[in-house]
């Protein structure tokens, strides 16, 4: 795919972002070093992943080199669901490291643990709904957190955290011991928008739908939790000028120093304004709030919608747009082949490398619908 600069569509002025420490290596040198360490291949020889018969791709932790692919093969009239397998792909070794056949229909919007040994998804077991954790070493080991209407969940180290907005229930679950511990839920008036767990699993961020502010403005709100003590750890706020705002996604920086949010401001028109908001977690202060342009409605948004680049030097938005910190214009646009508009799944691998999985919009999201997976080097 072509990698080219984007046309200038918004003003280039923006407040300063996280600064690079004195004496640190240049971003270009860091990218080159990380790229070589990650794949030991020059940028123009990055591998292309064979994702045939793929039904879905599950996100893994930002610091994990693994990709989980849900495959469906050998479909027939007698077996319309075909053979279902969970395959773990090691992006560093460029090979599948384990694969397990599953008897039940697993949820396509799941999560894979940072060690790639567990896969979590929303489903049911023995008539009870909740979050299931499937071992990726044996198809027989499936554990259930019985919690209804779970809308967001993720691994936090050796545990799993799940949130149900309907009942305002937040749970920290030790799935090995099968012990659940309730966490103080966010205020009931703050409708859930997005969540993220910090690298290492110490902090949890739950973003709320923005509150109404003064003079037509909105207030973006993110609640923090210390998962080690199972207690609230503060609240982050930022004023959004463009109108009624919705937080699409939140992300921790690789070293856990910053938290960023991708905010969509709907102004009652066919398109909306997009803004990146970033806080320093050491003092909860706003580092920058940067308008990055406008866009129309997205029918099938990329997940995750927001990611930090390696070393926290910038962001990847919707899997396509690469922004340096606090810059209002993208430094790169990752172009797909053909008529594909947005990737369904994106993962920053480190060293400036981005893995994108693009979906053919003309096919339903089941069975051999992934057109191709590609590794980009935005630098």
N, C-alpha and C positions, 0 to 999 in steps of 0.2 A: 504493500500500500504506500501511496505517496505520503510524505510528511512535509508540510509546507506551512509558511507563516500565514496567519489569518488576516483578512482585511480589517482595517481599523474601523470600528463601528461605534466606539464610545470614547469619551475623553480619556487621555492618558494620565491625567493627574490623579494621585492617590496618596494617602498617608504612608509613612514608612512602616515596613513590616519587621519581623524578627531579624535581627542583625546577625551577621556572621562574626564569630569571635576573632579577636586579634590573633594573628599567627596561624589561623586555620588554613587548610588546603582550599584552593579555589574550587568552585562548584564543578568546573569542567574536569579538573583532576580527580575530584571525588567520584564523579560519574564514571570516568574511565576506569578507575580502580575497582569500583563496585561492580561494573559490568563484567570485567575480566574475572573477578572472584566468583561472580554468580554463575556464569555459564561457560567461562573460559573460551569464549568465541568472540571474534570481532563483530561489531554491530551489524555489518552487512551480511553476516552469515548466521543470523538468528534462526533457530529451528521453527518449523511450522507444525503445529500439533495436529495429529489425526484424530478428529472428534466425530467419526461416523457413528451412526446409530445412537446418537446422544439425545437423551430426553431433557436433561437439565445439567446445570453446573452449580455446585454449592460453594458459597464463599468460605474462605478460611481466614484465620487470624491474619492481620497485616504483617506480622513477623514470621508467618509460616510459609515455607516454600512449596506447599502442597496444593493440589487442585483435585476436588472430588467430582467425578463425572458419573451421572446416572445414565445407564445405557439400557436400551430395549432392542432386542434382536429376535429374529425368527418368529415374527408375527404371522399368524395364520387365522383362518376362519375358526379352527378348533381352539386356538389360543390367541385371542385378539390382543392380549397384553404382552405376549411374547416372554422371552427370558429376560428377567430384570437383574442387573448387577450393579453394585457400587464399586467403582474402580478409583483408586488413589493414584494420581499422577505426580511424580516428583519432578518439579520444574528444574531443579539443579542437575539431577542425573539424567533428565530427558527420557524417562521411562516409567511404566506402570510398576509400582512397588507392591501393591496388593489389590486383590479383587475378590469380592464375596457375592454369591448369588443370594437374592432375597426373595421370599415367598409372597410377601405382601406388597401392595402398592405403597411405596415410600413417598413422602411429600417432596415436591421438587424445590420448595423454598426453604431448605434446611441450612444447617451450619456444620462444618467439620472442625473437629478440635485441632489445636495447634500442633499436636503430635501425630495427627492423621490416624488415630486409632478409634475414634468415635464419630458417629454422624447423628445429629439431632434434627428432628422434624416434628411438625404438628400432626397428630393422628389419633388413633384409638387402639386399645388393647383390652381384650375381654370385655368389650362394651363400655370401657371408660375412656373419655377423651382427655387429652393433655399433650405433653411433649414427650416423645419417645427418643431414647438414645440407643442406637444400633451399633453394636461392635463391628468394626471393620476387619476383625480377625476371625470372627465366627458368625454365621447367619443365625445362630440359635440364641445369642445373647442380646435381648431387647429389654430395656428397662423403661418404666413409665413414671413421669411426674403427673399425677392426676390433678390437672388444673384446667378448667374450662375457659374457652374464648381467649386463648393466648394469641396476642397479636405481634409480640416481639420477644425474642429470646436469643441468647448467645452463650458460648462457652466463656468461662472466666477461670483460666487455669484448669484445675482438676474439678471444677464445679460448673454449674450452669445457672444462669439467671433468666427468669421468665416474668413477663408482665402481661396482665389481663386488664385492659382499660375498662371493660364493662363492669367489673367488680372492684376495680382499682386495687388489684392484688399484685404485689411484687414479691417474688420468691427466690431465694438462693438455695440451690439444690446440690447436695453432694451425691452425685449419681452412682458412685462406687458403693457408698454405704447406704444409699437410698434413703437419705435423711434430708428433709426440707426445712428451711428456716425462713419465716416471714421477715421482710424488710419493711421499714416505714414507707408507706406509699406516698407519692407526690400529692399535692393538694388536689382535691376532687375537681375543682373548676378548671384545672390545667389539662386539657385534652392532649393525649399522647400524640407525638408526631414522629419521633425517631429515637434510636438508642445506639450506644456504642460502649465497648469495654476497652480499657486501656491496654497497651502491650504489657504482658505479665499478669493481667487480670486483677489489678488492685483497685482501679476506679471504674465506676459505672456512670455514664451520662445518659439521662433521659430528657429529651427535648419536648417541650410542650408547644401546642399550637399558640401562636403569638397572641398576647393580650392586647386589647384595644388601649391605645395611648391618647395623648392630647393632640388636638389639631389634626386629626386624621392619621396620626402616626401609629405604629405598632411597637410592641415591646417583645422581643425575642427572649425566651426564658429556657434555661437548661438547668436541671437539678442534678447535683453530683452526689455520689454515694461512695463511702469507703467500704469495700467489700471485706477487708480484713477484720474490721470492727463491726460490720453490718449496721452502719449508722450513716445518716446524712452528712455530707461534707461540704455543703454550701450551695449557693445558687448563682449562676452567671446570667447577666442580662445585657441587652443591647437595644437601642432604639433604631427602628427601621423607618425611614422617611417616606418611602414610596407608596405606602398604603397598607391594606390588609395583608399581613405576611403569614406564610406557612414555612416552617422549617422542614426541608426535604430530607436532610441527612446531617449527621454529625460525625466527626472523625477526630481521633487523637493523633498527634504527631508521633513519628516512630520512637522517639526517646521519651514520650509521655509528658513533654513540657508544655505543649499547647493543645487547645481544643478549638476546632473550627466547625462552623455550621454553614450549610448552603441554604440560603433563604430565598424563597420565591414570593414576590410581592404582587398580588393580583389587584389590578386597578380597574377591574370591570370591563376590560377590553379583550380583544382576541389574543393578545400576547401579555407577557408579564415581565417585570424587572427581576433580575437575579443579582444577589449580593452574597459575598463571602464575608463572614464575621469570624474573627479569631481572638481568643482570650489566652492570656498567660496564666497557667494554673498555679503558679507560685504565689501570686497575689490577687488572682481573679480579675485583673485589670484587662480592659479591652486593648488589644494590640493594634488592630485595624478593622475597619468596616468598609469594604470596597465594592462598589457597583461594578459588575462585570458584563453588563449589556442586557439585552432583552431576547426573549424567545417565545414561540408559540406553544400551544399545548403539546405535551409529549404523551403519545398513546401507550407506549411500553417503556417506561423509564429504565435507565441502566441502574443496576445495583452492584456496588454502592454508587450513589450519585456523587459523592465527594470522597476523595482520598488525598492524603499528603504524599508528596514525592519523597524520595529518600532524603534523610537528614533534615526533613522539614523545610526544604528550600522553596517549595511551591505546592500546587494542587493540581489534581486531575478532576475535572468536572464532567459528569455524564459520560465518562470513558473516552471523550473525544478532545476536550479542550484543556490544554496545559497552560497554567498560569504561574508565573513567579509570584512570590509573596507580595501582596499589596499592590499588584499591577492590574489595571483595569482592562488591558487587552491581552488576549491569549498569545503566548510566545510560539505555540504550535497548535495545529489542528490535525488530528489523526484521521486521515481519510480512509473510508472503507472502499472495497471494490464493488462495482455494480451499483445497484440502487438502494443498498442498505443504509438506513439513516443513523441509527444509534446501536451501540452494542447492548446486548442484554446483560452481560456480566463483564466486569473489568477488575483487574488486580495489578497494583503497583508492586513490582518485584524487587525494587532496589536498583541503585545505579542508573536511574532514569529509564529503566525498562518497564513497559506496560504490556500486560497480556489482555487482549480483548477478544471476546467471543461474540460474534455477530449472528443475528437470527434473521432468517428469511421471512420478511413480513407477509409473504403470500401463503405461508403454511401455519397450521396450528402448532402450539408448543408441545408436541409429543412425537417422539420417534424420528430420528434423522433430520431434525430441523435446523441444526446448527450448520451454517454454510461453511464457515472456516474459523479457526482460531489463529491469531497472529500475534507475534511478539514485536513490539515497536521499540525503537530507541528514539525518544523525542529530542534528544540532544543532537 
